[in-house]
Amino acid sequence: MGQFASIISLTWEEILTLTQSAINDESAAIADLELITLALNPRTPVLVPILPPPEGMSPLLGTAISDALTSANKESRYIYNAIFPASTLTDENYDLGVVLNYAPSPNDFKSLTNHLTTFFSDRNLPLSPAAKIAAKLQPEVMASSNTPSVTYGRVPTGKVEISDPLMLVEYLFWVAAFGIFQTGNSSETGSPQFAVIYSFRASLGNLSSTIQ
C-alpha cells in the first residue's frame, strides 16, 4: 500500500517533513490537500490537537499538510462519536499520518494489516481484528479515487460475557477518515504517484442481546 508516516513512531514535525520531501509538484498537492481539508472538516466543532508546521517548511505546503491532517482527525472523531455513541473513545486511541508512495494493491492487505496490528498493540487493543479491518478499509481507499471519504465498522473480538438475561459481545469499533492527493512524482512505470492523508480511531465496546 505504501510507507506509513504515523504518530505511532514519528513526531508531528517528522511526519510533515517526510511528506514535504515526497512532494514534487507543490501546487497540485496543495490543491488536493485544500480539498481534503474542506471535505473532511465537520460542521460541528471538534476538539483535537492542532499543531503548526515546523520551521523551515514551505509555508503554503506545510500549512496545507497540517490543515488536511487536522481536518481528517476532526472528522474521524466526529463520526466515531456520532456512529458509536455507546462506545467510550479515549483520547489516545487514534492514529494520524500520511501513507507515502501510495500504490493501490487490490489483493495484498499485508502492509495495512501490519500497520493496524502495530497500532492496536501500541494502544493495548486486541490484535485479531486487524486483518478484517484492512480487508474492508483498503478497497474503500482505492475506490475513493480523489474524493475524501470516511468509513467505519465493527469487528467482534471473540470475547463474550453472559450476565443473565443478557449476553454481552465485545466489539472493536473503528472509523477511518482519508483523502488521496497528488505528489507530482512518477513510478518506475511512469504512472503518477500519490499519498494518503488519514486519521484512524478505534475503541472497545459491548453490544447486548437477551438470552432466549
DRENVEX-13380 format. One record per residue (C-alpha): x, y, z; residue in three letters. Coordinates in steps of 0.05 Angstrom, whole numbers, plus 5000, padded with zeros to 4 digits. Layout:
residues N
XYZala/...
END
This chain:
residues 212
500050005000met/505750475016gly/510150725073gln/506550975136phe/508951625167ala/505051565231ser/504651875301ile/505651165328ile/513151215314ser/514451925289leu/513652635315thr/508853125283trp/514853505254glu/517752875224glu/511252685191ile/510553365158leu/517853385137thr/517552695106leu/511152875070thr/514153515042gln/520253135017ser/515652654978ala/512253224940ile/514953464874asn/509053874849asp/507354344905glu/501554704871ser/497954044853ala/499053774923ala/496454404956ile/490154404913ala/488553684933asp/490353805006leu/485754405009glu/480153974981leu/481453455035ile/481254005089thr/474654275063leu/471353605052ala/473153275118leu/472253865166asn/465953725207pro/460754265215arg/460354135290thr/466654375327pro/471153805350val/477053885397leu/483353555371val/490653775376pro/492454295323ile/499854355312leu/503254845264pro/508154635211pro/515454615234pro/520255175218glu/523855105152gly/518054815114met/514955155054ser/509555585089pro/503955445040leu/505454705033leu/506754605107gly/500154945125thr/496354535073ala/499053875100ile/497854075172ser/490754325158asp/488953685120ala/491453235176leu/487753645228thr/481353635187ser/481752875178ala/482952795253asn/476953225270lys/472452845222glu/474552155248ser/472952365320arg/466352685300tyr/464052085260ile/466151595315tyr/462151975367asn/456152005320ala/456151285298ile/458350945363phe/455551375419pro/455450795468ala/462850665460ser/467651095500thr/473251345456leu/479551535495thr/484052095470asp/489751615460glu/486251125414asn/487751455347tyr/492951425293asp/494452015247leu/499252075189gly/500752005115val/501651395071val/507451585026leu/508651274957asn/501551024958tyr/500350454910ala/493450104904pro/494149364919ser/487449014906pro/489348344936asn/495148494983asp/492948755051phe/499448565088lys/502249275095ser/495849565123leu/494648955167thr/501649025196asn/500649765210his/493949655243leu/496949095285thr/502449575308thr/497250105325phe/492949615365phe/498949345402ser/501250055419asp/494350235445arg/493249575483asn/487449365437leu/486048665411pro/490348485351leu/485647985318ser/481048495282pro/486848795242ala/486348345181ala/478748415175lys/479149175181ile/484749205129ala/480648785081ala/474849285086lys/478749935091leu/483849855036gln/478849724979pro/474850335002glu/481050774999val/482450514929met/475250634907ala/475151344934ser/479651604879ser/480652344894asn/474352404937thr/475952505011pro/471951985049ser/470151665116val/468750935130thr/467450545194tyr/465649865221gly/465749385279arg/469248715288val/467848215344pro/473948085387thr/471547385408gly/470147595480lys/463147415504val/460347525573glu/453947225599ile/450147635650ser/443247335653asp/438747535620pro/443847885574leu/449547645530met/454848175521leu/459148125458val/465448545456glu/467048915391tyr/472649355365leu/469149965336phe/473250365285trp/472950975240val/477751205185ala/477851885150ala/482351955090phe/483952335026gly/488652194968ile/493052744940phe/497952824883gln/505452874896thr/507753034825gly/512352434823asn/512151834777ser/513351094789ser/518350674751glu/512850514701thr/511251244691gly/504751244730ser/503351854773pro/504551754847gln/500051954904phe/499951974980ala/494251895030val/492452345089ile/488951925143tyr/486251905213ser/484151255246phe/480551155312arg/478550515348ala/475850315416ser/472549725450leu/465149675468gly/459749165481asn/453249005446leu/448048625485ser/442348165468ser/437247795510thr/438647055521ile/432946655493gln/
END
